[in-house]
Amino acid sequence: MTATMRATINGASLNYEILGSSGPWVALSPGGRRAMAAVKSLAQHIANAGYRVLIHDRRNCGASDVMLSGDQAEHEVWADDQHVLLQQVGALSGASTVFVGGSSSGCRMSLAYALRYPQAVRGLLLWRVTGGAFAARRLAKQYYGEYIAAAQTGGMAALSATAHFRDLIAAHPPNRERLLAADPRQVIAAMTRWSEGFIREADLPVIGATADQLRSIKAPACVIPGNDNTHPKSAGELLARLLPDATLDILFAEHQDVDVVPPEDWAAKEAEMAAMLLAFLKKHS
């Protein structure tokens, strides 16, 4: 059994775990605003094959601190946090490098990481890639729209009562005081900036990066496209074409005309996906 730990990163207390005790380092992040538990089973597959895998609750997720502020996009803030956390746990000592990856929002975060810290990246593991106007509109509303509306009508008490933030308080009780002490005007402003960022990127190849930015990434990448309207197969295929050194693996051949495929569908094929990722890791380790 591994135990969760905490570290203060860029002013936020983050909850994290390391699976495996030796081998090359890998950092994995789940999609959405899910807690690290959502990617732990997959991380264990990787660790069992001889890797050390860092998983963590990003700020505003799981049992980490809520901090609803900042001018950068959330996935960029998350990338900066992950870099400092990797340094603190010893994964980036000297000239060492790390495999980074994730699903959906974790994929956006990993691309941001590769753009901001190219010298630290050994390879990228990217699945359920988000892209297109539908994804941009849906995620802007899901991540921010409902919370902006709550804060506008009932202040931070109303925002704290929404399902997601209620869960964050239950997972990490100090979040209650942190939320209630926040200025709702500043929170609304930050979330409005983040929401508008999604809408502006509706026409990009993938949400979070331009074609030129993607072409600039030199690290090898394993791309496993999604299969729904938020994670269209075409977005993953385009990402694999734009990245200079990408391997495209298809886990689901058919696109489903639904907002989001249930995570259970992906969980059912976890062993198959782990084998794809491990083949890539072995090749580049």
N, C-alpha and C positions, 0 to 999 in steps of 0.2 A: 504493500500500500504506500502510495506517495501522499505527502501532506501539502496542503496549500500554504503559501507564504505571502507576505505583503512587502511592498517596497514603495517608497515615496518617489515618484517620478514626475518631474516638471510640476511640482506642487500638488499632485494628486496621489492618493494612496491606492495602489493597484494590487489586486489579488492575482496570484499566479501560481503555477505548478510546473515542475520539470519531471518529465517521464524519461526513464533511461539514465544510465550512469556513465556511459562512455560512447565514443563515436562522434561523427560529424553532427553539428548543431542544425536543428530545424526549428522554425517558429511558425506555428499555424494559428489561424484565427477563423472563427465561425462567421456565418452571414448574419444579416439583419443587426439587431441589437442583442443578439443572443449571448448568454453567458458561455464561458469557456467549456462548460460541460457538454455543449452541443458538438464540440470537435474532439472531445477527449478520447472517445472510442477509436476514431481514426488515428489520432496521435499515438495511441497505444500500439496499434498495428505497426506504425513506423518505428516506435521505440523498441518493439520486440525484435525488429530486424537489425538492431545495432546502432541506433541513432539516439541522440539526446534531443528531446522535443520540449520546447517551451510553449506553453499555452497560458493565456492570461485574460482576465476580464478587462476589456478596454474601459477607459473612463466613460461614464454614463451607461455602463453595462454591468450585469452580474453583481458581484459583491465589491466592486470598486467605487471610488468616489464619484459623485455627480458634480460636474463643473460645466455649466451651460453658458460658456462665454468663449470669445476668441474670434479673430478675423479670418483665420484659415478654415478651410473645409474640415469637417470632422475627421475624414479619413486621413488627412494630412497631419492633424494633431495626433491621431492614433499612431501614425508612422513614426513621428518624432518620439512619442512615448516608448514605442517598442524598441527603438534604437538605443535609448538610454537604458532601458531594462535589460536588453541583451548585453550591454557593456557591464552593467552591475552584476549580472550572474556569471560573467567571465567568458561569454561566448565570443566576444570580439576582442580578446586580448591580443596584443601584437598585431600581426597582419592577417589574423584569421578571418574567415568569412562564414556566412550562414545561408542556408536555404530558407527562404521565406515564402509563405503562401497562405491562401485562404479562399473561402467561398463568398461570392456576392460582395457584401461590404468588406469582407476580409480580403477579397481579390482586389478591390479598389485600393485598400490600404497597402497591399503588397506592391502594387504598381507604383503608388506614391513613394513607398520605401525605396524601390529600385531607382526612381528618378532623383530622390533626395540623397541617397547614400549608396551610389553605385559601387563604391570601393568595398562595401561590406557584404555584397550579395554574391553568393556562390551559384544560386539558381533560384528559379521561381516556380511555384506550384499554384496554378490558377484554375479554379473551377467555378461553374455557375456565373459566368461573366455577365455583368449588366450593361445594357446598351439600348439606345433608341428612345423615341419620344414617349412611348407608353411607360417604360420603366422610369424615365425621369419624372413624369407627372405623378405616377403612383408612389414613388419613393419620397418625393417632396411632401406629399400629403401624409403618408404613413409615418415618416420620421419626424415631421415638424408641424404640418398643418393642424392636426387635432390638438397638439399641445399649445400652439399659438392661440387657438380659439379658446382653450380652457383658461389660459393665463389672462386673456383679454376679458373674459366674463367673470372669472372668480379668483384672479390672482394666483399666487403660488400654492395656496391651499387647494384650489381646484386642480391645478396641474399635478400636485402631489397625489391627488386622489385617482388619477388615471391609472389604468392597469399596469402599464410599464413602470411608472415611477413608484407605484405601490409595491411592486415586486423588488425594486432597487432598495427601498427602505427596509423591507423584510429581510433581504439578503445582507444588508449593511446598515443597521439602525442609525448611525451618525448621519446618514443621508437625509433623514427627516429634518433635522435642524438646519443642515446646509441648504436644503431646498426652501424651507420657510423663511430663511434669512435673505434669500436672493431677491434682488430688485426685479419685479416682473417686467418692467420696461426694458431693462438690459437683456433679460432672457428672451423676450419677444424679438428684440432687435437682432440678437445672435441667431436665433432660429430662423428669422426671416432671411438673413444673409445666407445661411446654409441651404434653406429651401430654394432661394433664387439661384444658387449655384447649380443645383440639380437641373432646373429648367434651362439655364444657359447652356448646359452640356448635352441637351437632347439630341443634337445633330452630330456629336462627336462619334468616332468609331466605337468607343466604349465610354461609359461615364467615368470621368476622372482623368482622362488623358487624350491629347490630340494625336493625330497620326504621326506628326514629326516627333513628338515625345516618345511614342512607342517605338519608332524606328531607331531612336537613340539608345535604347536599352540593349546592352551588349550581353548581359547574362543569359545563359540558356534557360528556356522555360518549357514547362509541361502545361498544356492548355486542355482542359476538359470542359467543353461547352455545356450550358444548361439546356433545358428543353421546355421552356414555358415563355409567356409573353414578357415577363420581367427579366428573364435570363434567356433571351432567344439564341437558338443554336447558331444563327448567322453572326451574332456578336462575338461568340467565341471563335468561330472560324475566321472572322476578319482579324481578330486579335492575333491569332496564330500566323496569319499572312504578314501582318505588319511588324511583328517582332522579328529581329534578324536571325535568331537562333531558337526556333520554337518547334516542339513536338506536339502534334495534334492527336489527342486520343478521344474517341467517341464512346461515351458510356451509354447514352440513350440516342438511338438513331432517329426516333420520331419526335417531332415537335408537338406539344399539346397546346391547344388554344384555350389556355386557362391563365389567370393572373399569375399564380404560383403553384407549381407541383408540390404536393405535400412532402415534407422532409422525410417521411417514412419511406417514400419511394426511393429516395437516395440512400437511406440507411440500409435498405434491403440489398443494395448493390455495393455496400461499403467494402467488402473484401475484394471485389473486382476492381474498385477504384484504388484501393490501397496497393494492389499489385501493379497498376499503371504508374502510380507515384513512386513506388519502390524501384521499378525498372529504371525510371529516370534518375532517381537518386543514386542508384548503383553505378549507372553510366557516368555520372558527373562527380562522384565522390573520389 
